[in-house]
Amino acid sequence: LSEIVTSDDVLGLAWSRAVSAMTNTLSRLPTIPVVQLSGALVQPDVADSSVDLVRQAARISGGAAHFFYAPTIVPDPATARALRRQPEVARTFGRFGSVTKAVVGVGLWAPGESTVYDVTDEKVRRGLHRRGVCGEIAGVLIDADGRPTKSDLSERMIGVSATQLRAIPEVIGLAYSVARSPAVQAAIRGGFITSLVTHPSLARTLVTQQHG
């Protein structure tokens, strides 16, 4: 990221464990704005939030930090709509269209492979699995062909939409675990990520599938 981001870019960050790890090892960035793309997830093993990531990256760059205080998932669509109208949330959402490079995690719709999956109740998980949900990128749920899946859960999310994510010129996906291969393939098919950073075993699996 330090090598490819220029002073003309606007950086977007969506929370995931991998994006958190990346942000915590960043040492330099040009002076650029940093925009929060997804709300906060509260879990016992999560030490930082999406707000922390954005503020950390902005401290390194010396640029403006555009963030909001809201959870990733709220109890119902009406609450989500009300939160999106809050001034600080609306201001940050208004910056999504200016983002030129984003970093996101790619999660598989399975236990331990997606933080959104892990904080969703069991009935909703099963229902989405039956509807073909395969993966999740920045809270955007997709099927195996990379098509966004509209659902009650989608309406309860506070963060970047499928359309907004696809409109970002360069989206770098971070993924590890060979098990996530179907979700990564789906994210590529759907045009949600343009670059992938991963480890050799998942890379080999993806290349084999691509030519298989």
C-alpha positions as CSV (number, residue, x, y, z in Angstrom):
1,L,0.0,0.0,0.0
2,S,2.9,2.4,0.8
3,E,4.3,1.8,-2.7
4,I,1.1,2.2,-4.8
5,V,-0.8,5.0,-3.0
6,T,0.0,8.5,-4.4
7,S,-0.8,12.0,-3.1
8,D,-3.7,12.1,-5.5
9,D,-5.5,9.2,-3.9
10,V,-8.3,8.9,-1.3
11,L,-7.9,5.7,0.8
12,G,-10.9,3.7,2.0
13,L,-10.6,1.1,4.8
14,A,-13.2,-1.6,5.7
15,W,-12.6,-3.4,9.0
16,S,-11.4,-7.0,9.0
17,R,-8.7,-8.8,11.0
18,A,-6.4,-8.8,8.0
19,V,-7.0,-5.0,7.3
20,S,-6.4,-4.4,11.0
21,A,-3.1,-6.3,10.9
22,M,-2.0,-4.4,7.7
23,T,-2.9,-1.0,9.2
24,N,-0.9,-1.7,12.4
25,T,2.2,-2.4,10.3
26,L,2.0,0.7,8.0
27,S,4.9,3.1,8.5
28,R,4.4,5.6,5.7
29,L,1.7,7.0,3.4
30,P,1.5,10.2,1.3
31,T,-0.7,13.0,2.8
32,I,-4.1,11.7,1.8
33,P,-7.6,11.5,3.3
34,V,-8.7,8.2,4.8
35,V,-12.3,7.2,4.7
36,Q,-14.1,4.6,6.9
37,L,-16.1,2.2,4.7
38,S,-17.8,0.0,7.3
39,G,-19.2,0.3,10.8
40,A,-17.7,-1.2,14.0
41,L,-17.9,-4.9,14.9
42,V,-17.8,-5.7,18.6
43,Q,-16.3,-9.0,19.5
44,P,-14.3,-10.3,22.5
45,D,-11.2,-11.0,20.4
46,V,-11.3,-7.7,18.5
47,A,-9.0,-5.0,20.1
48,D,-9.6,-2.2,17.6
49,S,-12.5,-0.9,15.5
50,S,-12.9,0.5,12.0
51,V,-12.7,4.0,13.6
52,D,-9.3,3.1,15.1
53,L,-8.0,1.8,11.7
54,V,-9.0,5.0,9.9
55,R,-7.5,7.3,12.6
56,Q,-4.3,5.2,12.7
57,A,-3.9,5.4,8.9
58,A,-4.6,9.2,8.9
59,R,-2.0,9.7,11.7
60,I,0.6,8.0,9.5
61,S,-0.4,10.0,6.4
62,G,-1.1,13.3,8.1
63,G,-4.3,13.6,6.1
64,A,-7.9,14.0,7.1
65,A,-9.7,11.1,8.8
66,H,-13.4,10.7,7.8
67,F,-15.0,8.3,10.2
68,F,-18.3,7.6,12.0
69,Y,-19.4,5.9,15.2
70,A,-21.9,3.2,14.4
71,P,-22.1,-0.6,14.5
72,T,-21.8,-2.6,11.3
73,I,-25.2,-4.3,12.0
74,V,-28.2,-2.9,13.7
75,P,-31.4,-4.7,14.9
76,D,-33.7,-3.5,12.1
77,P,-33.8,-1.6,8.8
78,A,-35.5,1.5,10.3
79,T,-32.6,1.9,12.8
80,A,-30.2,1.6,9.9
81,R,-32.0,4.3,7.9
82,A,-32.0,6.6,10.9
83,L,-28.3,6.1,11.6
84,R,-27.4,6.8,7.9
85,R,-29.2,10.2,8.3
86,Q,-27.1,11.2,11.3
87,P,-24.8,14.1,10.2
88,E,-21.4,12.4,10.9
89,V,-22.5,9.2,9.2
90,A,-24.0,11.0,6.2
91,R,-20.9,13.1,5.8
92,T,-18.6,10.0,5.7
93,F,-21.0,8.2,3.4
94,G,-20.8,11.2,1.1
95,R,-17.1,10.6,0.8
96,F,-17.4,7.1,-0.6
97,G,-17.6,8.3,-4.2
98,S,-14.2,10.1,-3.8
99,V,-12.3,6.9,-2.7
100,T,-9.8,5.8,-5.4
101,K,-8.1,2.9,-3.5
102,A,-9.7,0.7,-0.9
103,V,-8.5,-2.2,1.3
104,V,-11.0,-4.8,2.3
105,G,-11.1,-8.3,3.8
106,V,-12.7,-11.2,2.0
107,G,-14.8,-13.5,4.2
108,L,-16.3,-16.9,3.6
109,W,-19.9,-17.3,4.8
110,A,-18.9,-19.9,7.5
111,P,-18.0,-20.0,11.2
112,G,-14.7,-18.2,11.9
113,E,-14.2,-17.2,8.3
114,S,-16.2,-13.9,8.4
115,T,-16.6,-11.5,11.3
116,V,-20.0,-10.5,9.9
117,Y,-21.1,-14.2,9.9
118,D,-19.8,-14.6,13.4
119,V,-22.0,-11.7,14.8
120,T,-25.1,-12.7,12.9
121,D,-27.7,-14.9,14.6
122,E,-28.0,-18.6,13.6
123,K,-31.4,-18.3,12.0
124,V,-30.3,-15.5,9.7
125,R,-27.0,-17.3,8.9
126,R,-28.9,-20.4,7.8
127,G,-31.4,-18.5,5.7
128,L,-28.7,-16.6,3.8
129,H,-26.8,-19.9,3.3
130,R,-29.9,-21.4,1.7
131,R,-30.2,-18.4,-0.5
132,G,-26.7,-19.0,-1.8
133,V,-24.6,-16.5,0.1
134,C,-21.0,-17.6,-0.3
135,G,-18.9,-14.7,0.9
136,E,-18.8,-11.2,2.3
137,I,-16.7,-8.1,1.4
138,A,-17.0,-5.1,3.7
139,G,-20.4,-6.3,4.7
140,V,-21.6,-6.8,1.1
141,L,-23.1,-10.3,0.8
142,I,-22.5,-12.2,-2.5
143,D,-23.3,-15.5,-4.0
144,A,-20.8,-17.9,-5.7
145,D,-21.2,-15.9,-9.0
146,G,-20.4,-12.7,-7.3
147,R,-23.9,-11.3,-7.4
148,P,-24.9,-9.2,-4.4
149,T,-27.7,-10.8,-2.3
150,K,-30.4,-8.5,-1.1
151,S,-31.7,-9.5,2.3
152,D,-33.0,-8.1,5.6
153,L,-29.4,-8.3,6.9
154,S,-28.2,-6.1,4.0
155,E,-30.8,-3.5,5.0
156,R,-29.5,-3.5,8.5
157,M,-25.9,-2.9,7.5
158,I,-24.1,0.4,8.1
159,G,-21.4,0.7,5.5
160,V,-20.5,0.9,1.8
161,S,-23.1,-0.7,-0.6
162,A,-22.4,-3.2,-3.4
163,T,-22.7,-0.4,-6.0
164,Q,-20.4,2.0,-4.2
165,L,-17.8,-0.7,-3.6
166,R,-17.8,-1.7,-7.3
167,A,-17.4,2.0,-8.3
168,I,-14.0,2.3,-6.5
169,P,-11.3,2.2,-9.1
170,E,-8.9,-0.1,-7.2
171,V,-10.0,-2.4,-4.4
172,I,-7.3,-4.5,-2.7
173,G,-8.7,-7.7,-1.2
174,L,-6.8,-9.3,1.7
175,A,-7.5,-13.0,2.2
176,Y,-5.9,-16.0,3.9
177,S,-7.0,-19.6,4.6
178,V,-7.5,-22.0,1.6
179,A,-11.1,-22.5,2.8
180,R,-11.9,-18.9,1.6
181,S,-11.1,-19.8,-2.0
182,P,-14.8,-19.9,-3.1
183,A,-15.4,-16.4,-1.5
184,V,-12.3,-14.9,-3.2
185,Q,-13.4,-16.4,-6.6
186,A,-16.8,-14.9,-6.1
187,A,-15.4,-11.5,-5.2
188,I,-13.3,-11.6,-8.4
189,R,-16.2,-12.7,-10.6
190,G,-18.4,-10.0,-9.1
191,G,-15.9,-7.2,-9.8
192,F,-15.6,-6.3,-6.1
193,I,-11.8,-6.7,-5.9
194,T,-9.2,-5.7,-8.5
195,S,-6.1,-6.9,-6.6
196,L,-5.5,-9.7,-4.1
197,V,-2.9,-10.0,-1.4
198,T,-2.7,-13.6,0.0
199,H,-0.4,-16.4,0.9
200,P,1.1,-19.1,-1.5
201,S,-1.3,-21.9,-0.7
202,L,-4.4,-19.9,-1.4
203,A,-2.8,-18.3,-4.4
204,R,-2.0,-21.8,-5.8
205,T,-5.5,-23.0,-5.2
206,L,-7.0,-20.0,-7.0
207,V,-4.6,-20.4,-10.0
208,T,-5.4,-24.1,-10.2
209,Q,-9.2,-23.5,-10.2
210,Q,-8.8,-20.7,-12.8
211,H,-7.1,-23.1,-15.2
212,G,-9.0,-26.2,-14.2
